[in-house]
Amino acid sequence: MTDSARRIGFVSTRLAGTDGVSLETAKWVKILNGFGHESFFFAGESEWPGDRSYVVVEAHFSHPVIEALSAALFGSFARSPETSRKVEDIKNHLKAHLHEFVRRFDINLLVIENAMAIPMNIPLGLALAELIAETNMPTIGHHHDFYWERTRFLTGAAADYLQAAFPATLRSITHAVINSLAQRQLALRTGVSSMIVPNVMDFDTPPPGPDGYTDDLWGALDLDPGEYLILQPTRVVPRKRIERAVELVKWLELPCVLVISHAAGDEGSAYFAYLQEYIKRLDIKFRFAAHIFSDERGQTPNGQKVYSLADAYRSADLVTYPSAIEGFGNAFLEAIYHRKPIVMNAYEVYQVDIRPKGFEVVEFEDYITQDTVRQTRDLLSNPDRVTEMVEHNYAVARCHYSYTNLEKLLAALIDRCPVA
């Protein structure tokens, strides 16, 4: 390791699975390690090597105590003294472990992955703010989603906590956001500047071709020959608006199966129940397939075959992406990377930052129209047009959202951070 190399501590609530934060963290780690830096990981759950990870279960947003605190903080306009004491106790517990994490791995640069942007774990955000204030540690705040972008965080009894740590605006923190709307809002709300570092894919390295692993996927999903596999590659949470994909499949009047690759997310089970009922009423063929898809190939504990998310994309005929809100849009880039046509809602970040690059997709705004259905049906029946479209999109993405672009941005971002 050279004298200019850093020992970087990545901190988040969870660094595991196929959520956008975990996936983008892995890309940053790959690039930064390639620069000669070393990476270490603090989280409530980590899939990184054990000798480089520091796991504290209370850092996870799904820890029962943290879930109870979140319900108390965002379910009422006043908080009890008991809730305040509990926040303080867990903050101090997490801060002590963060100090030990820094000491054990000799960390000299922190990268905070969304843990000071979206308040899924209030005590962790507060602990990080105090750690940074107490050590003057050079820090990059990698912000994927801010609390003001989520309705459920706009009211409650946590305003003082949000102002203190979501994000903290200490002088040793360099801020990175993933879109220009977030950059503008961060400046308006806090007065701090930030660098835009969009999400990326390795477009300089095309995905591998078929290798036989997915030859039995059709059987695993219980699909019939000749059916179109329509992939919805997102978590089952309200802002993904999967009901629009259900409507599209219904109105196409083609032999289609909607395959939902992810499980319900961190926003309760009500939307999942609603979606099940909606699918039943519209009477479409669907598969909830989170049990057989993961970030990597493997097996379940009982020996069932598991396919990667890349396998899901490879097998799809079409990708639906009807989200109302996205911080950037990982599933959009993934579909482009795997050369699949996309039917999508023109969410705000897409309109402002992504559409101007020149991508070709089937767009709708808020609801499915007959024109949406017609364009989609035409694509499914015209393989030559699909090939032309996906190759064009791949070239555009390689120009704007490749690892080469990320390397340049991260080199500049690191240079902004003082040496501890």
LONULO-932961 format. One line per field, with one value per residue (C-alpha): x, y, z; residue number from 1; residue in three letters. Coordinates in Angstrom, 2 decimals, padded with zeros to 5 digits. Each point is the difference from the previous one (the first is absolute). Layout:
// residues N
px = (X; ...) $
py = (Y; ...) $
pz = (Z; ...) $
drendren = (NUM; ...) $
lumfi = (ALA; ...) $
***
This chain:
// residues 420
px = (000.00; 001.42; 000.29; -003.02; -002.17; -002.87; -001.45; -003.66; -002.84; -003.35; -002.92; -003.66; -002.98; 000.37; 002.73; -001.54; -002.45; -001.25; -001.21; 001.36; 002.20; 001.76; 000.50; 001.40; 002.26; 001.53; 000.75; 001.70; 002.02; 001.18; 001.13; 001.59; 001.84; 001.26; 001.51; 001.96; -002.23; -001.20; -003.66; -001.69; -003.66; -002.25; -003.68; -002.85; 000.45; 003.01; 000.78; 003.59; 002.83; -000.21; 003.55; -000.90; -003.48; -001.23; -003.63; -002.19; -003.55; -001.54; 001.35; -002.52; -003.24; -001.99; 001.26; -003.13; 001.14; 000.78; -003.35; -001.79; 001.90; -000.85; -003.67; 000.11; 001.94; -002.02; -003.39; -000.64; 000.71; 001.39; 002.47; 000.14; 002.98; 000.40; 000.41; 002.58; 001.93; -000.11; 001.32; 002.81; 000.89; 000.17; 001.85; 002.68; 000.17; 000.48; 002.46; 002.21; 000.06; 000.73; 002.98; 001.20; -000.52; 002.17; 002.67; 000.01; 000.42; 001.97; -002.60; 001.03; -002.96; -003.68; -002.56; -003.52; -002.39; -003.41; 000.07; -000.01; -002.52; -003.06; -000.94; -000.55; 002.15; -000.03; 002.50; 002.54; -000.18; 000.44; 002.89; 001.75; -000.44; 001.53; 002.83; 000.96; -000.23; 002.16; 002.69; -000.15; 000.16; 000.08; -003.35; -001.92; -003.76; -001.30; -003.67; -002.42; -003.35; -000.83; -002.75; -001.84; -000.51; -002.16; -003.44; 000.19; 002.97; -001.49; -002.00; 000.76; 002.07; 003.49; 000.57; 002.94; 001.66; -000.51; 001.54; 002.97; 000.96; -002.00; 002.36; 002.47; 001.76; 003.31; 003.04; 001.81; -002.90; 000.07; -003.42; -000.80; -003.51; -001.31; -002.07; -000.28; -003.36; 001.55; 002.98; -002.30; -002.17; 002.99; 001.42; -003.34; -000.71; 003.45; 002.23; 002.59; 001.38; 000.27; 001.35; -002.31; 001.18; -002.69; -000.49; 001.91; 000.47; 003.10; -001.00; 003.59; -000.38; -003.14; -001.90; 000.96; -002.10; -002.21; 001.78; -002.81; -000.65; -003.44; -001.13; -002.35; -001.20; -003.22; -000.81; 000.96; -002.46; -002.60; -000.29; -001.39; 001.94; -000.64; -000.92; 001.61; 001.91; -000.69; 002.48; -000.71; 003.50; -000.79; -000.95; -003.71; -000.48; -002.65; 002.22; 000.83; -003.69; 000.04; -003.75; 000.79; 001.99; -002.97; -002.27; 002.40; 000.15; -003.80; -000.60; 002.64; -002.28; 003.02; 001.33; 002.02; 001.19; 000.97; 003.01; 000.80; 003.58; 000.24; -001.82; -001.88; 002.28; 000.33; -003.39; -002.33; -002.24; -003.12; 001.11; 000.89; -003.49; -001.56; 002.03; -001.01; -003.66; 000.44; 001.66; -002.81; -002.68; 001.67; 000.62; 003.47; 002.66; 002.77; 002.81; 001.40; 003.49; 002.20; 000.58; 001.92; 001.79; 002.90; 002.99; 002.06; -000.66; -000.12; -002.27; -002.43; 000.70; -002.40; 001.83; -002.29; 001.79; 000.38; 000.46; 001.73; -001.76; 002.07; -001.61; -003.42; 000.91; 001.51; -003.18; -002.41; -001.70; -000.86; 000.69; -002.65; 001.08; -003.08; 001.50; -001.45; 003.22; 003.61; 003.20; 001.62; -001.19; 002.21; -002.53; 000.00; 003.75; -000.13; -002.59; 002.11; 003.11; -001.75; -001.41; -003.67; -002.79; -001.61; -003.52; 000.21; -001.57; 001.81; 000.90; 001.50; 003.71; -000.33; -001.57; 002.66; 003.24; -000.42; -002.43; 002.10; 002.81; -002.07; -001.28; -002.82; -002.68; -003.79; -000.99; -003.21; -000.85; -001.83; -002.35; -000.07; -001.63; -001.11; 003.00; 002.26; -001.65; 000.30; 003.70; 000.74; -001.90; 001.85; 003.35; -000.80; -000.91; 003.00; 003.34; 001.97; -001.32; 000.85; 003.57; 000.41; -001.40; 002.05; 003.27; -000.59; -000.73; 003.10; 002.20; -001.58; 000.43; 003.61; 000.69; -001.63; -000.30; 003.04; 002.65; 002.36; -002.22; -000.15; 003.80; 000.37; -002.66; 001.35; 003.55; -001.26; -002.12; 002.91; 002.18; -002.54; 000.43; 002.86; 002.42; -000.69) $
py = (000.00; 003.42; 002.98; 001.60; -003.08; 000.17; -002.52; 000.56; -000.91; -000.48; 000.43; -000.84; -001.64; -002.99; -001.00; -003.16; -001.13; 001.68; 003.38; 002.99; 001.25; -003.35; -000.41; 003.49; -000.39; -003.09; 002.01; 002.75; -002.59; -001.60; 003.32; 001.30; -003.27; 000.23; 003.37; -001.77; 000.88; -002.58; -000.40; -001.03; -000.25; 000.95; -000.96; -001.87; -002.68; -000.53; -002.42; 001.24; -002.18; -000.47; 001.16; 003.37; 000.36; 001.38; -001.01; 001.55; -001.28; 003.25; 001.78; -001.87; 001.83; -003.20; -000.62; -000.17; 002.82; 002.25; -000.80; 000.85; 003.30; 000.88; -000.66; 002.25; 002.79; 000.16; -001.06; 002.97; 003.73; -000.34; -002.51; -001.32; 000.47; -003.77; 000.12; 002.78; -002.02; -003.10; 001.95; 001.38; -003.43; -001.71; 002.97; -000.30; -003.77; 000.37; 002.88; -002.09; -002.76; 002.51; 001.31; -003.58; -000.65; 003.01; -001.11; -003.70; 000.57; 003.26; 001.79; 003.39; 000.65; -000.78; -000.53; 000.19; -001.89; 001.64; -000.35; 003.80; 000.65; -002.22; -000.37; -003.74; -000.11; 003.28; -001.06; -001.10; 003.35; 001.88; -002.26; 000.65; 003.76; -000.05; -002.34; 002.33; 003.08; -001.67; -001.24; 002.54; -003.11; 000.70; -001.33; -000.47; 000.01; -002.12; 000.97; -002.13; 001.17; 002.93; 000.00; 002.84; -002.27; -002.43; 001.03; -002.23; 001.99; 003.47; 000.04; -001.27; 000.72; -000.26; 003.45; 000.80; -003.31; 000.51; 003.48; -001.28; -003.04; -000.53; 001.07; 001.47; 003.04; -000.12; 001.52; -003.31; -001.55; 000.07; -000.69; -002.12; -000.36; -002.08; 002.55; 003.71; 000.38; -001.29; 002.30; 003.00; -000.92; -000.74; 003.44; 001.73; -001.81; -000.08; 002.42; -002.66; -000.82; -003.52; -001.97; -002.02; -003.61; -001.91; -003.72; -002.02; -003.45; -001.56; 000.78; -000.46; -003.70; -001.45; -002.70; -003.61; -002.02; -003.00; -002.80; -002.50; 000.92; 001.44; -002.82; -001.19; 003.47; -000.28; -003.16; 001.56; 002.82; -002.43; 001.90; -001.37; -000.04; 003.10; 002.24; 003.43; 000.54; 003.55; 000.83; 002.43; 000.18; 002.03; -000.36; -000.14; 003.48; 002.62; 002.43; -002.74; 000.06; -003.60; 000.19; 001.83; -003.02; -002.19; 002.20; -000.10; -003.80; -000.16; 002.34; -001.45; -003.01; -002.15; -003.15; 001.93; -000.77; 002.78; -001.13; 002.09; -000.75; 001.64; -000.34; 002.64; 002.74; 002.04; 001.71; -002.59; -002.64; 002.01; 000.71; -003.65; -001.03; 002.66; -001.16; -003.61; 000.99; 002.22; -002.81; -002.34; 002.43; 000.69; -003.73; 000.08; -002.68; 001.00; -001.35; 001.41; -001.43; 001.51; -003.51; -001.07; 003.24; 001.55; 002.20; -003.11; -003.58; -002.65; -002.21; 000.46; -001.87; -002.72; -000.43; 001.96; 001.57; 003.79; 002.16; 003.36; 003.26; 000.05; -003.33; 001.61; 002.81; -002.39; -002.05; 002.94; 001.13; 003.39; 001.98; 002.11; 002.94; 002.00; 001.71; 003.31; 001.03; -001.12; 001.52; -001.05; -003.30; -003.07; -002.26; 002.34; -000.36; -003.75; -000.45; 002.07; -002.02; -003.28; 001.42; -000.19; 002.34; 002.03; 001.25; 002.65; 002.93; 003.25; 000.70; 003.38; -000.89; -001.89; 003.05; 002.42; -002.01; -003.17; 000.59; 002.87; -002.48; -001.47; -003.40; -001.74; -001.54; -000.32; 002.82; 000.82; 002.64; -001.20; -002.49; -002.55; 001.24; -001.84; 001.50; -001.58; -003.35; 000.40; 000.91; -002.90; -002.49; 001.23; -000.52; -003.54; -000.88; 001.74; -001.53; 002.08; 003.22; -001.26; -000.76; 003.45; 001.65; -001.91; 000.39; 003.75; 000.18; -002.00; 002.41; 003.04; -001.52; -000.95; 003.63; 001.42; -002.69; -002.27; -000.89; 002.28; 002.93; -001.15; -000.27; 003.65; 001.18; -002.00; 001.17; 003.59; -000.74; -001.57; 002.98; 002.27; -001.86; 001.08; -002.61; -000.91) $
pz = (000.00; -000.98; 002.30; -001.70; 000.42; 002.48; 002.41; -000.74; 002.34; -001.73; 002.40; -000.63; 001.63; -002.32; -002.44; -001.40; -002.65; -003.16; 001.28; -001.88; 002.85; 000.41; -003.74; -000.51; 003.03; -001.63; -003.14; 002.01; 001.89; -003.24; -001.45; 003.20; 000.65; -003.56; 000.91; 002.76; 002.96; 002.54; 000.97; 003.25; 000.92; 002.92; -000.17; 001.63; -002.66; -002.25; -002.81; -000.19; 001.40; 003.74; 000.59; -001.57; 001.48; 003.31; 000.54; 002.69; -000.23; 001.31; -003.08; -002.17; -000.77; 000.56; 003.54; 002.21; 002.27; -002.98; -001.64; 003.26; 000.25; -003.60; 000.68; 003.06; -001.71; -003.20; 001.32; 002.28; 000.22; 003.52; 001.37; 003.51; 002.30; -000.15; -003.80; 000.32; 002.57; -002.20; -002.99; 002.16; 001.40; -003.39; -001.52; 002.67; -000.46; -003.76; 000.39; 002.28; -002.61; -002.78; 001.94; 000.43; -003.73; -000.84; 002.51; -000.94; -003.73; 000.25; -002.13; -001.40; -002.31; 000.56; -002.75; 001.42; -002.27; 000.43; 003.78; 000.40; -002.76; 000.45; 003.70; 000.10; 003.13; 001.91; 002.71; -002.63; -001.80; 003.28; 001.02; -003.29; 000.32; 003.48; -001.03; -002.86; 002.28; 002.65; -002.39; -002.85; -002.20; -003.76; -001.20; -003.22; 000.42; -002.90; 000.02; -002.02; 001.44; 002.28; 002.61; -001.71; -003.02; 002.06; 001.25; 003.07; 001.36; -000.45; 003.23; 003.46; 003.08; -001.43; -001.53; 002.28; -000.82; -003.73; 000.16; 001.96; -002.06; -003.21; -001.29; 002.43; -001.49; 001.82; -001.68; -000.46; -001.98; -003.81; -001.45; -003.07; -001.44; -002.88; -001.92; -000.65; 001.78; 003.22; -000.47; -000.32; 002.98; 002.21; -000.74; 000.59; 003.27; 001.57; -001.91; -000.82; -003.43; -001.39; -002.92; -002.24; -000.27; -001.91; 000.27; -002.60; -001.56; -001.53; -003.56; -001.15; 000.84; -001.63; 001.91; -000.76; -002.41; 000.84; 001.85; 000.54; 003.64; -000.75; -002.29; 002.76; 001.08; -001.99; 001.93; 003.34; -000.72; -001.36; -003.29; -003.24; -003.29; -002.07; 002.92; 000.30; 003.24; 001.17; 002.77; 002.83; 001.61; 003.12; 003.63; 000.77; 001.47; -000.85; -001.91; -002.53; -001.08; -001.17; -000.58; -003.25; -001.20; 000.93; -002.13; -002.93; 000.05; 000.20; -002.93; -002.28; -000.49; -000.80; 001.70; 002.61; 003.52; 002.39; 002.05; 003.09; 000.97; 003.42; 003.31; 001.94; 001.26; 003.17; -000.14; 001.49; -001.52; -000.90; -003.57; -000.58; 001.13; -002.23; -002.98; 000.51; 000.04; -003.07; -001.95; 001.01; -001.17; -003.35; -000.40; -001.54; 000.13; 002.39; 002.13; 003.24; -000.47; 002.72; 001.36; -003.11; -000.90; 001.89; -000.79; -000.78; -001.07; 002.70; 002.01; 002.86; 003.27; -001.14; -003.30; -002.34; -002.96; 000.14; -003.08; -000.13; -000.74; -003.21; -000.93; 000.44; -002.38; -002.54; -000.09; -000.26; -003.19; 001.47; 003.18; 001.72; 002.13; 001.02; 003.07; 001.13; 001.77; -000.40; 001.33; -003.25; -001.44; 000.36; -001.68; -002.99; -000.45; 000.63; -002.73; -002.38; 000.93; -000.75; -003.24; 000.84; -001.15; 002.77; 000.65; 002.70; 001.75; -000.70; 003.63; 000.84; 000.15; -003.29; -001.65; 001.27; -000.05; -002.08; -002.86; -001.46; -000.65; -002.85; 001.19; -001.86; 002.20; 000.13; 002.35; 001.76; 002.58; 003.10; -001.69; -002.81; -003.20; -003.10; -001.77; 002.65; -000.65; -003.77; 000.12; 002.34; -002.14; -003.08; 001.72; 001.07; -003.58; -001.61; 001.08; -002.52; 001.50; 003.49; -001.07; -001.51; 003.14; 002.58; -001.90; -000.24; 003.74; 000.88; -001.97; 001.69; 003.45; -000.68; -000.81; 003.15; 002.69; -000.24; 002.57; -001.93; 000.93; 003.62; 000.19; -001.00; 002.46; 002.94; -000.64; 000.17; 003.07; 001.92; -000.89; 001.72; 003.28; 002.26; 001.27; 003.65) $
drendren = (1; 2; 3; 4; 5; 6; 7; 8; 9; 10; 11; 12; 13; 14; 15; 16; 17; 18; 19; 20; 21; 22; 23; 24; 25; 26; 27; 28; 29; 30; 31; 32; 33; 34; 35; 36; 37; 38; 39; 40; 41; 42; 43; 44; 45; 46; 47; 48; 49; 50; 51; 52; 53; 54; 55; 56; 57; 58; 59; 60; 61; 62; 63; 64; 65; 66; 67; 68; 69; 70; 71; 72; 73; 74; 75; 76; 77; 78; 79; 80; 81; 82; 83; 84; 85; 86; 87; 88; 89; 90; 91; 92; 93; 94; 95; 96; 97; 98; 99; 100; 101; 102; 103; 104; 105; 106; 107; 108; 109; 110; 111; 112; 113; 114; 115; 116; 117; 118; 119; 120; 121; 122; 123; 124; 125; 126; 127; 128; 129; 130; 131; 132; 133; 134; 135; 136; 137; 138; 139; 140; 141; 142; 143; 144; 145; 146; 147; 148; 149; 150; 151; 152; 153; 154; 155; 156; 157; 158; 159; 160; 161; 162; 163; 164; 165; 166; 167; 168; 169; 170; 171; 172; 173; 174; 175; 176; 177; 178; 179; 180; 181; 182; 183; 184; 185; 186; 187; 188; 189; 190; 191; 192; 193; 194; 195; 196; 197; 198; 199; 200; 201; 202; 203; 204; 205; 206; 207; 208; 209; 210; 211; 212; 213; 214; 215; 216; 217; 218; 219; 220; 221; 222; 223; 224; 225; 226; 227; 228; 229; 230; 231; 232; 233; 234; 235; 236; 237; 238; 239; 240; 241; 242; 243; 244; 245; 246; 247; 248; 249; 250; 251; 252; 253; 254; 255; 256; 257; 258; 259; 260; 261; 262; 263; 264; 265; 266; 267; 268; 269; 270; 271; 272; 273; 274; 275; 276; 277; 278; 279; 280; 281; 282; 283; 284; 285; 286; 287; 288; 289; 290; 291; 292; 293; 294; 295; 296; 297; 298; 299; 300; 301; 302; 303; 304; 305; 306; 307; 308; 309; 310; 311; 312; 313; 314; 315; 316; 317; 318; 319; 320; 321; 322; 323; 324; 325; 326; 327; 328; 329; 330; 331; 332; 333; 334; 335; 336; 337; 338; 339; 340; 341; 342; 343; 344; 345; 346; 347; 348; 349; 350; 351; 352; 353; 354; 355; 356; 357; 358; 359; 360; 361; 362; 363; 364; 365; 366; 367; 368; 369; 370; 371; 372; 373; 374; 375; 376; 377; 378; 379; 380; 381; 382; 383; 384; 385; 386; 387; 388; 389; 390; 391; 392; 393; 394; 395; 396; 397; 398; 399; 400; 401; 402; 403; 404; 405; 406; 407; 408; 409; 410; 411; 412; 413; 414; 415; 416; 417; 418; 419; 420) $
lumfi = (MET; THR; ASP; SER; ALA; ARG; ARG; ILE; GLY; PHE; VAL; SER; THR; ARG; LEU; ALA; GLY; THR; ASP; GLY; VAL; SER; LEU; GLU; THR; ALA; LYS; TRP; VAL; LYS; ILE; LEU; ASN; GLY; PHE; GLY; HIS; GLU; SER; PHE; PHE; PHE; ALA; GLY; GLU; SER; GLU; TRP; PRO; GLY; ASP; ARG; SER; TYR; VAL; VAL; VAL; GLU; ALA; HIS; PHE; SER; HIS; PRO; VAL; ILE; GLU; ALA; LEU; SER; ALA; ALA; LEU; PHE; GLY; SER; PHE; ALA; ARG; SER; PRO; GLU; THR; SER; ARG; LYS; VAL; GLU; ASP; ILE; LYS; ASN; HIS; LEU; LYS; ALA; HIS; LEU; HIS; GLU; PHE; VAL; ARG; ARG; PHE; ASP; ILE; ASN; LEU; LEU; VAL; ILE; GLU; ASN; ALA; MET; ALA; ILE; PRO; MET; ASN; ILE; PRO; LEU; GLY; LEU; ALA; LEU; ALA; GLU; LEU; ILE; ALA; GLU; THR; ASN; MET; PRO; THR; ILE; GLY; HIS; HIS; HIS; ASP; PHE; TYR; TRP; GLU; ARG; THR; ARG; PHE; LEU; THR; GLY; ALA; ALA; ALA; ASP; TYR; LEU; GLN; ALA; ALA; PHE; PRO; ALA; THR; LEU; ARG; SER; ILE; THR; HIS; ALA; VAL; ILE; ASN; SER; LEU; ALA; GLN; ARG; GLN; LEU; ALA; LEU; ARG; THR; GLY; VAL; SER; SER; MET; ILE; VAL; PRO; ASN; VAL; MET; ASP; PHE; ASP; THR; PRO; PRO; PRO; GLY; PRO; ASP; GLY; TYR; THR; ASP; ASP; LEU; TRP; GLY; ALA; LEU; ASP; LEU; ASP; PRO; GLY; GLU; TYR; LEU; ILE; LEU; GLN; PRO; THR; ARG; VAL; VAL; PRO; ARG; LYS; ARG; ILE; GLU; ARG; ALA; VAL; GLU; LEU; VAL; LYS; TRP; LEU; GLU; LEU; PRO; CYS; VAL; LEU; VAL; ILE; SER; HIS; ALA; ALA; GLY; ASP; GLU; GLY; SER; ALA; TYR; PHE; ALA; TYR; LEU; GLN; GLU; TYR; ILE; LYS; ARG; LEU; ASP; ILE; LYS; PHE; ARG; PHE; ALA; ALA; HIS; ILE; PHE; SER; ASP; GLU; ARG; GLY; GLN; THR; PRO; ASN; GLY; GLN; LYS; VAL; TYR; SER; LEU; ALA; ASP; ALA; TYR; ARG; SER; ALA; ASP; LEU; VAL; THR; TYR; PRO; SER; ALA; ILE; GLU; GLY; PHE; GLY; ASN; ALA; PHE; LEU; GLU; ALA; ILE; TYR; HIS; ARG; LYS; PRO; ILE; VAL; MET; ASN; ALA; TYR; GLU; VAL; TYR; GLN; VAL; ASP; ILE; ARG; PRO; LYS; GLY; PHE; GLU; VAL; VAL; GLU; PHE; GLU; ASP; TYR; ILE; THR; GLN; ASP; THR; VAL; ARG; GLN; THR; ARG; ASP; LEU; LEU; SER; ASN; PRO; ASP; ARG; VAL; THR; GLU; MET; VAL; GLU; HIS; ASN; TYR; ALA; VAL; ALA; ARG; CYS; HIS; TYR; SER; TYR; THR; ASN; LEU; GLU; LYS; LEU; LEU; ALA; ALA; LEU; ILE; ASP; ARG; CYS; PRO; VAL; ALA) $
***
